[in-house]
Amino acid sequence: MTSLGDFGVSRPAHEADFGYFGSVVRVHPDLSDLTLIEFMEVAVAIDTMPTSGAMGAVSTMLRSLVHPEDFAEFWSTAKANRQRVEDLTALAEALIESVTDRPTERPSDSSDGPPSTDENSPAVSFSPVVRDLERRGRPDLALMVVQAQEAG
């Protein structure tokens, strides 16, 4: 068999933290944009899940963002301060953006002209999924789908 060579880029573990209601919470050392991709696999099907499954998906996402040794205190603090899913989603977006150096904002509605398309750009479009999530009142999940597509 012919070898195609060695691939992959070794990256150091993250050593970052953030303030959270007076405490310091460390970011999961293995956080990368692949974490977002894994979550998007679940998010695409989240509306067909029972509520418990959808909430479990959010919890799983947060566990992949917060250092395992800090998660229990983080979760307890979030509950004690009556945080909502929207609050934690905003935190998740900020963490992913800071660690991956990718903005998590939706593009503005104003256009800079027609987009340039690379000849090798993927043929897959998540536009129907985004529209469906927005129609169902889930702009947070629609944003994550857009971000995953842009990261791909």
Backbone as numpy.savetxt, mean C-alpha at the origin, in Angstrom:
# Nx Ny Nz CAx CAy CAz Cx Cy Cz
21.59 -26.59 -19.43 20.74 -25.42 -19.43 21.64 -24.18 -19.43
21.24 -23.15 -20.14 22.00 -21.91 -20.23 21.63 -20.98 -19.09
22.62 -20.47 -18.42 22.38 -19.51 -17.33 22.19 -18.12 -17.93
21.23 -17.40 -17.43 20.98 -16.03 -17.86 21.71 -15.01 -16.99
22.46 -15.49 -16.03 23.21 -14.60 -15.15 22.54 -14.47 -13.80
23.11 -13.63 -12.97 22.58 -13.39 -11.62 21.75 -12.11 -11.63
20.63 -12.15 -10.95 19.75 -11.00 -10.88 19.46 -10.67 -9.42
18.90 -9.51 -9.20 18.49 -9.10 -7.87 19.40 -8.02 -7.33
18.83 -7.16 -6.53 19.57 -6.09 -5.88 19.38 -6.26 -4.38
20.46 -6.44 -3.69 20.40 -6.59 -2.24 20.15 -5.22 -1.62
19.17 -5.14 -0.74 18.85 -3.87 -0.10 18.90 -4.06 1.41
19.39 -3.06 2.12 19.45 -3.18 3.59 18.05 -3.09 4.20
17.93 -3.64 5.39 16.67 -3.53 6.13 16.43 -2.06 6.48
15.17 -1.68 6.56 14.84 -0.30 6.92 15.05 -0.07 8.39
15.61 1.06 8.69 15.76 1.48 10.08 15.12 2.84 10.19
13.80 2.86 10.26 13.05 4.11 10.33 11.98 3.97 11.40
11.52 5.09 11.90 10.43 5.07 12.87 9.56 6.30 12.66
8.46 6.36 13.38 7.56 7.50 13.30 6.90 7.70 14.66
6.51 8.93 14.92 5.80 9.24 16.16 4.33 8.90 16.02
3.78 8.35 17.10 2.37 7.97 17.08 1.78 8.17 18.46
1.03 9.25 18.64 0.40 9.59 19.91 1.39 9.53 21.06
2.54 10.13 20.87 3.53 10.24 21.94 4.49 9.07 22.06
4.28 8.03 21.28 5.22 6.91 21.32 5.97 6.85 19.99
7.05 6.09 19.97 7.84 5.91 18.76 7.60 4.50 18.26
7.21 4.39 16.99 6.91 3.09 16.38 7.90 2.88 15.24
8.51 1.72 15.22 9.46 1.42 14.15 8.72 0.87 12.93
9.26 1.21 11.77 8.74 0.69 10.50 9.25 -0.73 10.35
8.42 -1.59 9.74 8.84 -2.98 9.50 10.13 -2.96 8.68
11.16 -3.68 9.11 12.44 -3.63 8.40 12.38 -4.17 6.97
11.39 -4.99 6.65 11.29 -5.58 5.32 10.31 -4.87 4.41
9.81 -3.70 4.82 8.83 -2.98 4.02 9.39 -2.57 2.67
8.64 -2.84 1.62 8.99 -2.39 0.27 7.69 -2.22 -0.52
7.81 -1.79 -1.77 6.62 -1.64 -2.57 5.98 -2.99 -2.89
6.70 -4.08 -2.68 6.09 -5.41 -2.85 4.99 -5.64 -1.82
5.13 -4.98 -0.66 4.09 -5.06 0.36 2.78 -4.50 -0.19
2.87 -3.40 -0.91 1.68 -2.79 -1.52 1.09 -3.72 -2.58
1.94 -4.35 -3.36 1.46 -5.26 -4.39 0.71 -6.43 -3.76
1.25 -6.98 -2.67 0.56 -8.08 -1.99 -0.81 -7.64 -1.49
-0.86 -6.42 -0.93 -2.13 -5.93 -0.43 -3.12 -5.73 -1.57
-2.64 -5.27 -2.71 -3.53 -5.03 -3.84 -4.15 -6.32 -4.36
-3.42 -7.41 -4.25 -4.00 -8.70 -4.65 -5.26 -8.99 -3.84
-5.21 -8.63 -2.58 -6.36 -8.83 -1.71 -7.41 -7.75 -1.95
-6.97 -6.50 -2.14 -7.89 -5.37 -2.28 -8.79 -5.51 -3.50
-8.30 -6.09 -4.56 -9.10 -6.24 -5.76 -10.34 -7.08 -5.47
-10.22 -8.04 -4.57 -11.34 -8.92 -4.25 -12.03 -8.55 -2.95
-11.66 -7.43 -2.35 -12.12 -7.12 -1.00 -13.64 -6.91 -0.92
-14.26 -6.38 -1.96 -15.70 -6.15 -1.90 -16.51 -7.44 -1.95
-15.90 -8.51 -2.38 -16.62 -9.79 -2.39 -16.40 -10.56 -1.10
-15.55 -10.04 -0.22 -15.26 -10.70 1.05 -16.30 -10.30 2.09
-16.49 -11.16 3.08 -17.28 -10.72 4.23 -16.53 -9.58 4.93
-17.23 -8.78 5.70 -16.61 -7.65 6.38 -15.41 -8.08 7.20
-15.50 -9.21 7.86 -14.38 -9.67 8.68 -13.15 -9.92 7.82
-13.31 -10.41 6.62 -12.19 -10.64 5.72 -11.56 -9.33 5.27
-12.40 -8.34 4.99 -11.89 -7.04 4.58 -11.11 -6.38 5.71
-11.63 -6.45 6.91 -10.93 -5.86 8.05 -9.65 -6.62 8.34
-9.68 -7.92 8.15 -8.48 -8.73 8.33 -7.40 -8.34 7.33
-7.81 -7.99 6.12 -6.85 -7.57 5.10 -6.17 -6.27 5.50
-6.93 -5.34 6.08 -6.35 -4.08 6.54 -5.37 -4.34 7.68
-5.76 -5.21 8.60 -4.89 -5.56 9.72 -3.60 -6.21 9.22
-3.71 -7.10 8.25 -2.54 -7.75 7.68 -1.62 -6.72 7.04
-2.20 -5.76 6.33 -1.41 -4.70 5.71 -0.64 -3.92 6.78
-1.32 -3.55 7.85 -0.66 -2.78 8.90 0.46 -3.59 9.56
0.25 -4.87 9.72 1.30 -5.72 10.30 2.54 -5.77 9.41
2.35 -5.59 8.12 3.50 -5.61 7.22 4.19 -4.24 7.16
3.60 -3.23 7.78 4.19 -1.89 7.79 4.90 -1.58 9.10
4.39 -2.12 10.19 4.90 -1.81 11.52 5.81 -2.95 11.99
6.91 -2.57 12.64 7.85 -3.57 13.16 7.10 -4.58 14.03
7.35 -5.87 13.85 6.62 -6.89 14.61 6.68 -6.69 16.12
7.80 -6.22 16.63 7.92 -6.01 18.09 7.14 -4.80 18.57
6.74 -3.92 17.68 6.01 -2.70 18.05 4.52 -2.78 17.73
4.09 -3.83 17.03 2.72 -3.85 16.53 1.68 -3.84 17.65
1.86 -4.65 18.68 0.86 -4.72 19.76 0.64 -3.36 20.39
1.72 -2.65 20.68 1.58 -1.31 21.27 0.95 -0.34 20.27
1.37 -0.43 19.01 0.79 0.41 17.97 -0.72 0.20 17.90
-1.16 -1.06 17.85 -2.57 -1.38 17.72 -3.36 -0.91 18.95
-2.78 -1.14 20.12 -3.41 -0.71 21.36 -3.56 0.82 21.39
-2.55 1.52 20.94 -2.59 2.98 20.90 -3.63 3.46 19.89
-3.70 2.80 18.75 -4.70 3.17 17.74 -6.11 3.01 18.31
-6.35 1.90 18.97 -7.67 1.66 19.57 -7.97 2.66 20.68
-6.98 2.93 21.52 -7.18 3.86 22.64 -7.49 5.27 22.14
-7.01 5.60 20.96 -7.25 6.92 20.39 -8.34 6.91 19.33
-9.14 5.86 19.33 -10.33 5.73 18.48 -10.02 6.00 17.00
-8.93 5.43 16.52 -8.57 5.60 15.12 -9.54 4.82 14.24
-9.73 5.33 13.05 -10.62 4.70 12.08 -9.79 4.13 10.94
-10.43 3.34 10.10 -9.72 2.76 8.96 -9.12 3.85 8.10
-9.84 4.96 7.91 -9.32 6.05 7.10 -8.02 6.61 7.68
-7.96 6.71 9.02 -6.76 7.22 9.68 -5.58 6.29 9.44
-5.84 5.00 9.60 -4.77 4.02 9.43 -4.37 3.88 7.97
-5.32 4.06 7.06 -4.99 4.03 5.63 -4.08 5.20 5.28
-4.36 6.37 5.83 -3.51 7.54 5.58 -2.10 7.30 6.12
-2.02 6.69 7.29 -0.72 6.35 7.85 0.01 5.35 6.96
-0.71 4.33 6.50 -0.11 3.32 5.62 0.44 3.97 4.35
-0.33 4.86 3.76 0.11 5.55 2.54 1.38 6.35 2.80
1.42 7.06 3.93 2.60 7.86 4.27 3.82 6.98 4.47
3.66 5.85 5.14 4.79 4.94 5.37 5.31 4.36 4.05
4.39 3.91 3.22 4.80 3.33 1.93 5.50 4.37 1.08
4.94 5.58 1.06 5.56 6.65 0.27 6.96 6.96 0.77
7.13 7.05 2.08 8.44 7.43 2.61 9.48 6.34 2.40
9.10 5.10 2.48 10.06 4.01 2.35 10.36 3.69 0.89
9.38 3.81 0.01 9.58 3.43 -1.38 9.92 4.62 -2.28
9.91 5.83 -1.74 10.18 7.04 -2.52 9.21 7.19 -3.68
7.98 6.72 -3.50 6.95 6.87 -4.53 5.79 7.65 -3.93
5.30 8.66 -4.65 4.14 9.38 -4.13 2.91 8.48 -4.14
2.06 8.67 -3.14 0.85 7.87 -3.08 -0.39 8.69 -3.40
-0.19 9.91 -3.91 -1.33 10.74 -4.25 -1.87 10.36 -5.62
-3.17 10.56 -5.79 -3.75 10.36 -7.11 -3.32 11.51 -7.99
-3.13 11.26 -9.27 -2.78 12.36 -10.17 -3.92 13.37 -10.23
-3.57 14.63 -10.52 -4.59 15.66 -10.62 -5.48 15.39 -11.82
-6.65 16.02 -11.80 -7.59 15.86 -12.91 -7.13 16.62 -14.15
-6.24 17.60 -13.97 -5.79 18.35 -15.14 -4.77 17.51 -15.90
-4.78 17.67 -17.20 -3.95 16.85 -18.07 -2.77 17.64 -18.59
-1.63 16.99 -18.71 -0.46 17.57 -19.34 -0.42 17.19 -20.82
-1.51 16.71 -21.34 -1.55 16.24 -22.72 -1.66 14.74 -22.74
-1.65 14.16 -23.93 -1.79 12.71 -24.01 -0.60 12.01 -23.39
-0.85 10.91 -22.66 0.26 10.20 -22.04 1.10 9.50 -23.09
2.40 9.45 -22.82 3.26 8.70 -23.73 3.22 7.24 -23.28
3.11 6.35 -24.23 3.01 4.93 -23.94 4.22 4.22 -24.50
4.89 3.52 -23.63 6.05 2.75 -24.05 5.57 1.57 -24.88
6.35 1.20 -25.87 5.97 0.07 -26.72 5.78 -1.21 -25.92
6.49 -1.32 -24.82 6.43 -2.54 -24.02 5.56 -2.37 -22.78
4.72 -1.35 -22.75 3.90 -1.15 -21.56 2.91 -2.29 -21.43
2.54 -2.62 -20.16 1.65 -3.75 -19.96 0.27 -3.51 -20.56
-0.33 -4.59 -21.03 -1.64 -4.50 -21.65 -2.75 -4.51 -20.61
-2.43 -4.81 -19.38 -3.43 -4.93 -18.33 -3.79 -3.54 -17.82
-5.06 -3.27 -17.67 -5.52 -2.02 -17.10 -6.47 -2.33 -15.96
-6.26 -1.63 -14.85 -7.13 -1.83 -13.71 -8.22 -0.77 -13.65
-8.40 0.01 -14.74 -9.40 1.07 -14.75 -10.79 0.60 -14.35
-11.28 -0.55 -14.86 -12.60 -0.99 -14.43 -12.66 -1.28 -12.93
-11.59 -1.81 -12.37 -11.54 -2.09 -10.93 -11.58 -0.78 -10.16
-10.80 0.21 -10.61 -10.77 1.51 -9.95 -12.14 2.15 -9.98
-12.78 2.16 -11.15 -14.12 2.75 -11.27 -15.12 2.04 -10.36
-15.04 0.72 -10.32 -15.96 -0.06 -9.49 -15.75 0.25 -8.01
-14.49 0.32 -7.57 -14.22 0.63 -6.17 -14.69 2.04 -5.81
-14.47 3.01 -6.71 -14.93 4.37 -6.45 -16.46 4.43 -6.41
-17.11 3.69 -7.31 -18.57 3.65 -7.34 -19.12 3.06 -6.04
-18.41 2.11 -5.47 -18.85 1.47 -4.23 -18.45 2.25 -2.99
-17.90 3.45 -3.20 -17.54 4.29 -2.06 -16.23 3.89 -1.41
-15.32 3.28 -2.16 -14.02 2.85 -1.62 -12.88 3.53 -2.36
-12.81 4.89 -2.31 -11.71 5.57 -3.00 -10.34 5.21 -2.43
-10.30 4.81 -1.15 -9.02 4.41 -0.56 -8.46 3.17 -1.26
-9.32 2.21 -1.53 -8.86 1.00 -2.22 -8.58 1.28 -3.69
-9.37 2.17 -4.29 -9.12 2.54 -5.69 -7.75 3.18 -5.81
-7.40 4.04 -4.85 -6.10 4.68 -4.86 -4.99 3.64 -4.76
-5.16 2.64 -3.93 -4.14 1.61 -3.79 -3.97 0.81 -5.08
-5.07 0.57 -5.79 -4.98 -0.13 -7.08 -4.18 0.71 -8.06
-4.47 2.02 -8.11 -3.74 2.92 -9.00 -2.25 2.91 -8.64
-1.94 2.98 -7.35 -0.56 3.00 -6.90 0.15 1.70 -7.27
-0.52 0.59 -7.12 0.09 -0.70 -7.47 0.36 -0.77 -8.96
-0.57 -0.26 -9.75 -0.38 -0.27 -11.20 0.79 0.64 -11.59
0.89 1.80 -10.95 1.99 2.72 -11.26 3.32 2.14 -10.82
3.32 1.40 -9.72 4.57 0.81 -9.20 5.05 -0.33 -10.08
4.10 -0.99 -10.77 4.42 -2.16 -11.57 5.24 -1.81 -12.73
